[in-house]
Structures are given as structure tokens and as C-alpha cells.
Amino acid sequence: MILVGAVAVKSIKSVIGQIDILLFMSKVLKTKSKRKLLTILLILITAFSGGGMVPLVKIGLKQLPSFSYSFLRFAIALICILPFLKKEKISIYKDLKLIFSTVIFATINILLFIFAIPYTSSNLGQLVYVAVPIIVSIIAYFTIAEKITIKKFIGIIFGVLGCAILILLNPVHGYSFVSNAFGGLFIIAAAISFSFYITLSKKIQNKVTPLKISFYFILVTIIFSFLFSFKELDAIVRVLSEINFMTLISLFIVGSIGTTFYYLLQQYVIYIGTATNSAAINLIQPIFTYFWANLLLGEEVGLYFYISAFLILSGSYFIISET
């Protein structure tokens, strides 16, 4: 595990450096059109990097228990992010309010999702998150006075239609939301919790850096994952002695790229744009998840998936155009 973490740190150093450059660019690019272009670029990169994480998580969960997998994943993420905290003033005691008012929602999202995803498909699990921009828009309107413009409203309507297709029809062969309601309901709860995290992150970013928010999110998730994994101790001891190569690959990629890089980059999208802009990642990401799930798991989709994908992308355009 230490070796995996060390390799992860080395591979992600250049990524963090590029993020710092992007943050500098966001301060330099004063014109609205240039900031919009940068925001779109970051959203696409984040969605692409996150799209393959759900299939990889499912691969890892074939061998590892849910909360043990979460603990190991975030342990790798912590190893990755620690070297970049030298300039940050970390005081857990002073930041308790920050932790329990904001990042706890991201942790709840992870725990609910990791528990629920074995009971549904990768594509369906990811598509539930298309509701995040809708939820974020509503929360942001009441908490940070983020306006719901005509374009955003149109985007939200398209998202609602896409969600209706997701829930009522069968966009993924062999799966439907209704027949997998147990997993689906938990993932909906996870999406709502994640929406609060996105919105409240925007509210505190004038006081706290994206790097610090991401660090506390990783730390809190490690603690809770460890506590929930106690009941899995017997299974984890047995599995670790015979863990296979694909599970290790899953942990390494999801821990470094799918956690440290993905969530940190999302914080920068929030910083440069708006909370709703960041939530647009969740609209685009299912398209990338489809390709990764098809490649890694052989999951196939039907006609309704493409219809919902069209609505998702259309809604994303209207939301992102309001940067």
C-alpha cells in the first residue's frame, strides 16, 4: 500500500502543478469569455477523469468489502495530497465548524454511494447524479443568493426530463431504477448530500482554499470509512492476503485520479465559476461513464440512454453558458 501511495504521489505531482497554473490563469483571465472557456475546459477534464471511476469501483468491490475499499481508497488519496499541504495552515480544532458544516456532506455522499453501487449498474448509478445541478441550483438560490437565470432554468428542465427517462424507463440493458430501487434510493440520497457539499464549498471559498477543503474531505472520509469497516475485519484480512492485480489497479487509480485529482479539480471549477457550473460535471460525466463501463464491464445501453444523454448535454450547455 505504501508503494502504491508513493507511485500515486509521483504521478499526481505534475497534475497539482497544472491545477496551480489553472488557478493563476483564472485570476489573469478577467474577461467573461475567457473565464467561460477555462471553466468549460476544467469541467470536461473533470468529467472525463471521473467517468471511469464508477466502473473501477465496481471492479474493486468484487473482491473488497464496501467500507474497507473506501478506507483504502482514501488512504491512498491522503498520501497523494499530504505533500502539497506545506503552505496550508491546518488546524483541525479551529476548523471543526468547516468540517461539520461542509465536507461532512461529501463524506456522506461517498459512504452512501459505496454502499449502494453494488446493487445497481455503473451507468445507472452515475446517471442519478444528473439531478445534482437541479438540486444545487435550488440550494444555491436560498443559501448563497446564486440566481436562477432563464438559461439555467432551461438547463434544469432538460435535466428533469433526463431524470424522468432514467427513473421511469430502462436506459441500461438489464437494469432499471424501479427494479433496483434499493440501490437507487441510496444513490439519490448520496446525490442530495453531494449537492450540499458543492453549494456550501462555494460559500466558504473566500476563507478556505480548494486544497484545504479537499484535504479535510479526504481526512474525514478516512475516519468514517475506518469506523464502518470494523464489521468487515474478518473479510478484509482474508482478502488482503489474496488481493488480485485488478483490485490493486482499481484502488490506485480511484484513490489518486478519482479522488485527489477529481475532487480537487472540482473545487477549482467551483472557485472559477459558480456552484451550478461545477454541478454541470455531473451532467456530462455519465456520457464518459458509458464508454468506460462498456469497455471495462461490458455494460450495454439502449435507445433511451441516448435520448437522456442528449437531454443531459443540452442542459449542460445552458447551465455552463451562464458562467
Stockholm file with secondary structure:
# STOCKHOLM 1.0

chainA/1-323         MILVGAVAVKSIKSVIGQIDILLFMSKVLKTKSKRKLLTILLILITAFSGGGMVPLVKIGLKQLPSFSYSFLRFAIALICILPFLKKEKISIYKDLKLIFSTVIFATINILLFIFAIPYTSSNLGQLVYVAVPIIVSIIAYFTIAEKITIKKFIGIIFGVLGCAILILLNPVHGYSFVSNAFGGLFIIAAAISFSFYITLSKKIQNKVTPLKISFYFILVTIIFSFLFSFKELDAIVRVLSEINFMTLISLFIVGSIGTTFYYLLQQYVIYIGTATNSAAINLIQPIFTYFWANLLLGEEVGLYFYISAFLILSGSYFIISET
#=GR chainA/1-323 SS CHHHHHHHHHHHHHHHHHHHHHHHHHHHCCSHHHHHHHHHHHHHHHHHHHHTHHHHHHHHHTTSCHHHHHHHHHHHHHHHHGGGCTTSCCCTTTTHHHIIIIIHHHHHHHHHHHHHGGGSCHHHHHHGGGGHHHHHHHHHHHHSCCCCCHHHHHHHHHHHHHHHHHHHSCCBTTBCTTTTHHHHHHHHHHHHHHHHHHHHHHHHTTTSCHHHHHHHHHHHHHHHHHHHGGGGHHHHHHHHTTCCHHHHHHHHHHHIIIIIIHHHHHHHHHHHSCHHHHHTHHHHHHHHHHHHHHHHHCCCBCHHHHHHHHHHHHHHHHHHTTC
#=GC SS_cons         CHHHHHHHHHHHHHHHHHHHHHHHHHHHCCSHHHHHHHHHHHHHHHHHHHHTHHHHHHHHHTTSCHHHHHHHHHHHHHHHHGGGCTTSCCCTTTTHHHIIIIIHHHHHHHHHHHHHGGGSCHHHHHHGGGGHHHHHHHHHHHHSCCCCCHHHHHHHHHHHHHHHHHHHSCCBTTBCTTTTHHHHHHHHHHHHHHHHHHHHHHHHTTTSCHHHHHHHHHHHHHHHHHHHGGGGHHHHHHHHTTCCHHHHHHHHHHHIIIIIIHHHHHHHHHHHSCHHHHHTHHHHHHHHHHHHHHHHHCCCBCHHHHHHHHHHHHHHHHHHTTC
//
